[in-house]
């Protein structure tokens, strides 16, 4: 065979592949990717949570504004008379429950406490939409009870917002009627009965995010039909206090020790004023009596019967 002729039958070993691509990652690369993903999640998750909180807060503020507009709509239809937070059970009173017909679910007429509370009476000014009384967590609570015998009653007790009925419109029956009962003896009305009596509607608290004790001893419900001011008459401070008598604002507090207010929106409550404006306020801000009644001229004002 000619030595110049290539030997095609001989075995030639293949060279290992050293191209630009290879399979798999090194441990260092995997750890680097995990670290980068962790950093991104740490940045993104709080932002998403903040956006979610903002959406919840916006929904609640919008619902509070709608309620305040419905409340003022009632006053417009009644020549400026403010809606009582709770109707009277005394036939001699102007707002005696027997003077009202209040429709409940399916148009049936209500009686008892469900009728006396403001919740079903305001619905004609909210296009009869029961859902407008409930937002977020409270909507879930009431949805589970639709169609039950206690639906009308629970709806009247646990709307998402409480009315400042002690100082606006009046709580005229049952255990809530202290100011109304006091006025019977003194001949003076201590709460605003008409729109014209409120000199600063932008400063007059009407509704606030609320919570109450659940029925039959259940856990607290995010919603309650009225809220209570931090000070009252002659008794001074009535929200939670520590051993030294100083105010306590940290949550969670018993509903009755926080005025039935709920600080569910990043430690703030959605509030609506009589002029329709809304905002988020902390418990410290809401401890100012000048928000609760135009009578007040200082944050710790109380109704002093000796010096009105």
N, C-alpha and C positions, 0 to 999 in steps of 0.2 A: 504494500500500500504506500502511496506517495505520502511522504511526511507532511506535505502542504495541505492534504485533504483533512478536514475537521473530523474528529471521531464523535459521531452523533450518538453512538450507543453507550458512551460512558456516562456515569452519574455525576451531576454537578450539584453540590449542596446549595440550598436557597439561603439568601441573606435575610436576616431578621428585618421586619417592617419597622421603619422609623419615620413614617409619614406624619403629617400635621394632626391627625386624629387618633384618639385612643379611647377605649371603653373604661367607665368607672371614674370615681372621684377619690382623691386622697382624703384621709381623715381630717386633715387641716382644712381642706376645702369645704367639707360637710359642716364642720363646726363653724366656719366663717359664715356660711349661708344661714345656719340656725341663728347665729348671733344677729345677723342683719334683719331676719324676719322678726326676731324678738323685739328689736329696736323699733321697727315699723309698727308692730302691734301696740307697743307701749305708747306710740304717738297717736295712732288712729283710734284705738278703743275709747280713750277719754273724749276725743272729739265727737265720736258717734254718740256716746252717752250724753254729752252736752247738747248735741242736736236733738236727741230724744227728749231730754228734760225741757228744752225750749219749746218743743212741739206740744208737750203735755201742758206746760204753763200757758201757752198761747190758747190752747183749747179751753182751758179753765177760765182764763180772762174773758174770752169771747162769750162763754156761757154766763158768766157773772154780769157782763154788760147787757146781755139779752134779758136777764132777770130784772135788772134795774129799770130797763126800758118798759118792761111789762108792768112793773110796780107803778111807775109814773103814769103809764097809760090808764091804769085803774083810777088814779087820782084825777086825771084829766076828765074821765067820764063821770066822776062824782063831784064835780065842781071844786076840785082841790082837796077833797078829803082823803087822808092817807089810809091805806088798808091796815086794819088791825092785825097784829100777829096771831092773836088768839081771841075768838069771839067769847062774849060774856054768856054766862048761864043764868043771869038774873033778868027776868022779864022787864024790869023797869029800865034797863040800860039801853042806850041808843043802838049799840051793836050786840043786841041779844041774838043768840043763835037762831031763835025761832023766826026772826025777820029775814032769814036768808034761805035760799034754795041753792044747794051746791051739788053739781053733778060729779059722779065718780066714773069708774070704768064702765064702758058700754052705755053711758048716759043715765045710769041709775042714780037716784038721789041718795046722798050720804047723810049720816047722822053721827052723833057722838064726837069724840076727839078728832077723827079724820075730817069732819066737817069744820070744826072750830079752827084748826090750824090753817095758815095762809096758803099752804101748798096747792090744794085743789082749787081754791078760790082765785088764784092768779092765772090758772091755765087758760081761761078764755082770752087772756091778753098775751098768750104765747102760742096762739093758733091751736090750743088744746093738745099740744104735743107734750105728753108725759116725759118723753126722753129729754126734753130741754131742762128738766130739773136735775138730771144726773149726768156726770161726766167721769171718764176714766174709771177708777176702781169702784166707785159707787154705781156706775152703770152695770158692771158685772154683778154686783150684789142684788140689784133690783131685777135684773133680767132672769135670775134664777128663781124669782118668786112671782113672775107673771102668771096670771091665770089661777092663782091660789086664792083662797078665801081671805087671807090677810093682806092681799096686795094693796088695796086702797089705804089701809091703816099704815102699813110699812112705808108706802110712798109718802104719806103725810109726815112721818116721823124723820125719815132719813134722806131728804134731798141733799145734794152736794154742798149747798150753801145755807148758812143760817142767817136769819133776819135779825137785825138789831131792833127787835120789837119792843124792848123795854122803853126805849127812848123815841122810837119812831112808830106811830100808829097805835101802840099800846098792846100789852098782853093782858086781856081783860077777863080771863077765866082761870080756874084751877089754881095750881100752886105757883103759877107764873105771874100772878096779878098784884104783887106787892105795891107797886106805884099806883096802880088803878084803885086798889082798896084804900090806900093812904089818902088819895084825893077825895074819896067819899067823906072822910072825916074832916078834912081841912077846907074843902070847897075849892081846891085848886087842882088843875091838871098839870102833871109834871113832865109829860111826854108830848111831843109834837103831834097834833091831830090833823093839821092842814099844811099843804105845801107852803103857803104864805108865811107860816110861823118859822120856817127854817130860813134864817138870814144868810147862811153860807152853805148852799147845797154842795159845793165842791169840797167842803170840809166835813160833810156829814156822812158818816159811815152808814151804809144800808145793808150790804151783804158781805159775808166773808166765808172762805172755805171752812168747813166745820166737820166735827166728828162727835159721835155720841156712844154711850154704852149700848151694846147689842141687846136685843130682847132675850128674856129668859137667861140672863147672865152670860150670853155669848160674848166673844171678844168684841172690842170696839169696832164700830162701823164708820167708814169714812163718809160722813154726812150726818147732819142733824138740823132740825128746822129753826133753831134760834141760837144766837150767841149772846154772851153776857159781858157787860163792861167790867174792867178791872176794879173799879170803885163803884159804890152804890150810894146809899144815903145813910149818913151818920156812922155806918159800920166800917168805913174805910176800905182798905185793900181786901179783896176777896179771892184773888187767884192764889196760886201756890206760894208758900213762903218757907224759908228755912228755920232752923231753931232760934235764930236771933230775930226773926220777923222780917228779914229782908226778902224781896221778891225773888222768885225762882223762875227761870225761863227755859231751862234745858228740857228737851223732850227725852223720853215720853212722860207726860204728866197725865193724871186722871182727867178725862174730859171736863168734869165740873171744876177742876182746879186750873184750867186754862181757858175758861170762858167758853168751852165747847168749840174753840177755834182749832183748826188743823193746820199745822205747819208742814204740809205734805209736799210743798214745792221748794225743795232745797232750803228747808227751815223757814219758809215764808208761806203766807196765806194769800190767796187771790181775793182782793177786795174790790167792791163796787160802791161808788159814792152816789148820792142822790142826784147829782147832775149827769150821771152816766159814765163818768171817768172811772178807769180801773187801774190797779197797780198791785204789785206784790209787796207785802209788808211783813216784817218780822214781828215777833211777840213784843219785843222792846218798843217798837214803833206803835203797836196797837195798845200799849199800856197808857197811852195819852188820852185822857178823858175828853179832850177837845175834839177828838175824832168821833166820839160816841154821841155827844149832844152839844148843840150850840149854846146851851146854858153854861157849859164849862168855860172857865177863863184861865185855867192852869192845868198841867198834866194830872195832878193828884186831887183834882176837884171832887168834892162829895156834896150831895144834896143835904145841906144843913138846914133843918127846919127852923132853927133859931135865927139864922141869918141867911135868908133866901137870896 
